[in-house]
């Protein structure tokens, strides 16, 4: 099975900050990498698919990059509503494993 | 609009069975692969199972393989998860999720989840 490792596990940032979350796969997954946002008490929401494609309706301050084994989710200017936990997921081969999550707090 | 509504959760004793359902509407159910994803209390997301649009392919997480069965009825627009030999570690919110048609197998819509508690 492919293991997904996110870092950091948690972070705290201020409104307007640039925030970066990384995700590493245990083997190459080409561009089969998705990012989800989960707000407290809610179902997850797709932000980025295919490593860098922005899902319809998602604010343009969210972006993704990477291929192979190393990937990044960037929030260009943090907003209060971005308080959430962020997960990467590989969809290269089943089981479609998730990273352990990155909890983002607003200072 | 796309809607996924799970049902069938509840409290069940270890070793017993439970069947979850997910009623889909607002899209052509028979065209999409479907997934189950779960989340134990206070924990992260765990992918559980996938079924192709026509039911011809299914796969499972190692943690549930041999105990859980995913199925679908395209005439009823409904997804199922049969859970047998339940264990305490199966306690979680179970989400039904739709796979996008974009070719990268991401999940683009999620249900609200149904809570399964395995406890004596």
Interface residues (C-beta under 8 A of the other chain):
Chain A: X1 X31 X32 X34 X36 X38 X43 X44 X45 X46 X49 X50 X53 X55 X85 X87 X89 X91 X94 X95 X96 X97 X98 X99 X100 X101
Chain B: X35 X37 X44 X45 X46 X47 X50 X59 X60 X61 X62 X95 X100 X102 X104 X105 X106 X107 X108 X110 X111 X112 X113
